């Protein structure tokens, strides 16, 4: 217990003894001297080991890296702007190409219509000519068939009428004159 009491008394004594400083800004002289000497030793040690050169090199490398990134981003921006301009131009080209294709399609359609009409007119003319020829042939056939039917009917009628109207002597005379005519014309 004595030990605890001794520590407590020492603690209280240390707490009650506050260091007095003469200036609220600057520390005491011995602290300034020891701190200044330690600072100079650390600076000389850093200089001797090349820490300042390493720091300068690291800062220079970092500056170069940042500059490279800035240059890369500027190049990427320029590339994007150029690509954007190309896309805008291509969009304009697409519109003009579209208009040209529509005009071409309309011209082709008009040509097809004209060609189709001319072929249709030619085909209609051929069909009309063929129909006229068929009508003429049918009329000719009909006329020939009618003449043949008339000749056959008149021959049958004359075979029936002649024997009843003519006697045998007149009939023989007619046959002989017909034979003579046919022989003379041959």
C-alpha positions in Angstrom: 0.0 0.0 0.0 2.9 2.2 0.7 3.9 1.8 -2.9 0.6 2.9 -4.2 0.6 5.9 -1.9 4.1 6.8 -3.1 3.0 6.7 -6.7 0.0 8.7 -6.1 1.9 11.4 -4.3 4.5 11.5 -7.1 1.8 11.8 -9.7 0.1 14.6 -7.9 3.4 16.4 -7.5 4.2 16.1 -11.1 0.7 17.3 -12.0 1.0 20.3 -9.8 4.4 21.2 -11.3 3.6 22.8 -14.6 6.5 23.9 -16.7 6.7 27.6 -17.1 7.3 29.1 -20.5 8.2 32.6 -21.0 6.5 32.9 -24.5 3.3 31.3 -25.6 4.7 31.0 -29.1 8.3 29.9 -28.7 9.5 27.0 -26.5 12.3 27.2 -24.0 15.9 27.8 -25.2 17.2 24.3 -24.5 14.3 22.8 -26.5 15.1 25.2 -29.4 18.7 24.3 -29.4 18.2 20.5 -29.2 15.3 20.7 -31.7 17.4 22.8 -34.1 20.4 20.5 -33.9 18.2 17.4 -34.5 16.6 19.1 -37.4 19.9 20.0 -39.0 21.1 16.4 -38.5 18.0 14.9 -40.1 18.3 17.3 -43.0 22.0 16.5 -43.5 21.2 12.8 -43.3 18.5 13.1 -45.9 20.8 15.1 -48.1 23.6 12.5 -47.7 21.3 9.6 -48.4 19.8 11.3 -51.5 16.3 11.5 -50.1 15.8 15.0 -51.6 16.8 13.7 -55.1 14.4 10.8 -54.7 11.6 13.1 -53.7 12.5 15.5 -56.6 12.6 12.5 -59.0 9.2 11.1 -57.7 7.6 14.5 -58.1 9.1 14.9 -61.6 7.9 11.4 -62.6 4.4 12.2 -61.2 4.4 15.4 -63.1 5.4 13.6 -66.3 2.7 10.9 -65.7 0.0 13.6 -65.1 1.2 15.4 -68.2 1.1 12.2 -70.3 -2.4 11.5 -69.0 -3.4 15.1 -70.0 -1.9 14.7 -73.4 -3.6 11.3 -73.9 -7.0 12.7 -72.9 -6.5 15.7 -75.2 -5.6 13.3 -78.1 -8.6 11.1 -77.2 -10.8 14.2 -77.2 -9.5 15.3 -80.6 -10.0 11.8 -81.9 -13.6 11.7 -80.6 -14.3 15.1 -82.1 -12.9 14.0 -85.5 -15.0 10.8 -85.3 -18.0 12.8 -84.4 -17.5 15.0 -87.4 -17.1 11.9 -89.6 -20.3 10.4 -88.2 -22.2 13.7 -88.8 -20.8 13.8 -92.4 -21.7 10.2 -92.9 -25.2 10.9 -91.7 -25.4 13.7 -94.3 -24.0 11.3 -96.9 -26.5 8.7 -96.0 -29.4 11.2 -96.5 -28.0 12.2 -100.0 -27.4 8.5 -100.9 -31.0 7.7 -99.7 -32.4 10.5 -101.9 -30.3 9.3 -104.9 -31.5 5.7 -104.4 -35.1 6.8 -104.3 -34.6 8.9 -107.4 -33.0 5.9 -109.1 -35.8 3.6 -108.0 -38.4 6.0 -109.3 -36.6 6.3 -112.7 -36.4 2.5 -112.9 -40.1 2.1 -112.1 -41.0 4.7 -114.8 -38.8 2.8 -117.3 -40.4 -0.5 -116.3 -43.9 1.0 -116.7 -43.0 2.4 -120.2 -41.4 -0.9 -121.2 -44.4 -2.9 -119.9 -46.8 -0.7 -121.7 -44.9 -1.0 -125.0 -44.7 -4.8 -124.7 -48.4 -4.9 -123.7 -49.3 -2.8 -126.8 -47.2 -5.0 -129.0 -48.8 -8.2 -127.5 -52.3 -6.7 -127.9 -51.5 -5.9 -131.6 -50.3 -9.4 -132.2 -53.3 -10.9 -130.5 -55.7 -8.7 -132.6 -53.8 -9.7 -135.8 -54.0 -13.3 -134.8 -57.7 -13.0 -134.0 -58.4 -11.3 -137.3 -56.5 -14.1 -139.1 -58.5 -16.7 -137.2 -61.8 -14.9 -138.0 -60.8 -14.8 -141.7 -59.8 -18.4 -141.7 -63.0 -19.4 -139.9 -65.0 -17.4 -142.4 -63.1 -18.9 -145.3 -63.6 -22.4 -143.9 -67.3 -21.7 -143.3 -67.7 -20.4 -146.8 -65.8 -23.4 -148.2 -67.9 -25.8 -146.1 -71.1 -23.9 -147.2 -70.1 -24.3 -150.9 -69.3 -28.0 -150.4 -72.7 -28.5 -148.6 -74.5 -26.6 -151.4 -72.7 -28.6 -154.1 -73.4 -31.9 -152.3 -77.1 -31.0 -151.8 -77.5 -29.7 -155.3 -75.9 -32.9 -156.7 -78.2 -35.0 -154.6 -81.2 -32.9 -155.6 -80.3 -33.0 -159.3 -79.8 -36.8 -159.1 -83.4 -37.1 -157.8 -84.9 -34.5 -160.1 -83.1 -35.2 -163.4 -84.3 -38.8 -163.8 -87.9 -37.8 -163.2 -87.8 -34.8 -165.5 -85.5 -36.1 -168.3 -86.0 -39.1 -170.5 -83.2 -41.5 -171.2 -82.2 -40.0 -174.6 -81.9 -36.5 -173.3 -80.0 -37.8 -170.3 -77.5 -39.6 -172.5 -77.0 -36.6 -174.6 -76.2 -34.4 -171.6 -73.7 -36.9 -170.3 -72.0 -37.1 -173.7 -71.8 -33.3 -174.0 -70.3 -33.1 -170.4 -67.7 -35.7 -171.3 -66.8 -33.8 -174.4 -66.4 -30.6 -172.5 -64.2 -32.2 -169.9 -62.0 -33.8 -172.5 -61.7 -30.6 -174.5 -60.7 -28.6 -171.4 -58.0 -31.1 -170.3 
